[in-house]
Amino acid sequence: LKGVAGIIKDNSRGKDTVARYGGEEFCVVMPGTKRDNALVHGERIRNKVKQAKFTAPNGEAVSITISIGIASTEDHAPESHLDLIHAADTALYRSKQSGRDKVIVFDKKANRL
């Protein structure tokens, strides 16, 4: 988790907020970022994690991939911050269900909140 957190933080802007959100989940709040730029950011992080070399406590090399869900106020006008979090979570689970190691942007037409 520390290694993935470091990659996310090192590849985020100073004005972004990076936080652990639950067991193995992280959240990056990117104020003023358009959906397409968030997608580029997500893909960059996904690739960096996939290319990183991690070592298990027993010394064994471990490969890690991540699934990413993106929600943007550009596409989705949430009534509260919880709606936006739920939209990102919905996109995250679509990413996991469609084979993992992907970045999925929430699509209001394809997903109901």
C-alpha positions in Angstrom: 0.0 0.0 0.0 2.8 2.4 0.8 4.4 1.8 -2.6 1.2 2.5 -4.5 0.5 5.5 -2.3 3.9 6.9 -3.1 3.4 6.4 -6.8 0.0 8.2 -6.7 1.3 11.1 -4.6 4.5 11.5 -6.7 2.4 11.6 -9.9 -0.2 14.1 -8.6 -0.1 17.9 -8.5 0.5 19.9 -5.4 -3.0 21.1 -5.3 -4.5 17.6 -5.6 -5.5 15.7 -2.4 -4.4 12.1 -2.2 -5.9 10.0 0.5 -6.5 6.4 1.5 -10.2 5.6 1.2 -11.0 2.3 2.8 -8.9 -0.9 2.9 -7.1 -0.9 -0.4 -8.7 2.1 -2.0 -7.3 5.6 -2.6 -9.0 8.8 -3.6 -7.5 11.7 -5.6 -9.4 14.9 -5.5 -8.3 17.0 -8.5 -9.9 20.5 -8.3 -10.4 22.3 -11.6 -9.5 19.2 -13.7 -11.4 18.3 -16.8 -12.6 14.7 -17.3 -10.1 14.0 -20.2 -7.2 15.3 -18.1 -8.3 13.1 -15.1 -8.4 10.1 -17.5 -4.8 10.9 -18.7 -3.7 11.2 -15.0 -5.4 7.9 -14.1 -3.8 6.1 -17.0 -0.3 7.5 -16.1 -0.7 6.2 -12.5 -2.1 2.8 -13.7 0.9 2.4 -15.9 3.4 3.5 -13.3 2.0 1.0 -10.8 2.1 -1.8 -13.4 5.7 -1.1 -14.2 6.9 -0.7 -10.6 8.9 -3.4 -8.9 7.4 -4.5 -5.5 8.8 -7.0 -3.1 6.8 -9.1 -0.7 8.1 -9.5 3.0 9.5 -12.9 2.0 11.6 -11.3 -0.7 9.5 -12.5 -3.6 9.0 -10.1 -6.5 5.3 -9.1 -6.8 3.5 -7.5 -9.7 0.6 -5.2 -9.0 -2.1 -3.7 -11.1 -4.8 -1.2 -10.2 -8.3 -0.5 -11.3 -9.4 3.2 -11.4 -12.8 4.8 -11.4 -13.2 8.5 -12.3 -16.1 10.8 -11.7 -16.2 14.4 -12.9 -18.5 17.3 -12.1 -18.1 18.0 -15.8 -20.4 15.0 -16.6 -22.3 14.6 -13.4 -23.9 17.4 -11.3 -23.9 15.8 -7.9 -26.3 17.0 -5.2 -23.6 16.3 -2.6 -20.0 15.2 -2.4 -21.4 11.7 -1.6 -23.0 11.5 -5.0 -19.7 12.2 -6.6 -17.9 9.6 -4.5 -20.7 7.1 -5.3 -20.2 7.8 -9.1 -16.4 7.2 -8.8 -17.1 4.0 -6.8 -19.5 2.8 -9.5 -16.9 3.5 -12.2 -14.2 1.7 -10.1 -16.4 -1.4 -9.8 -17.1 -1.4 -13.5 -13.3 -1.4 -14.0 -12.9 -4.3 -11.7 -15.8 -6.3 -13.2 -14.5 -5.7 -16.8 -11.1 -7.3 -16.2 -9.2 -5.1 -13.8 -6.1 -3.0 -14.7 -8.3 -0.4 -16.3 -9.4 3.2 -15.9 -13.2 3.7 -16.3 -14.9 7.1 -16.3 -18.4 7.2 -14.8 -21.1 7.5 -17.5 -24.4 8.7 -16.1 -26.3 7.1 -19.1 -24.8 3.7 -18.5 -25.0 3.7 -14.7 -27.7 4.7 -12.4 -27.0 6.1 -9.0 
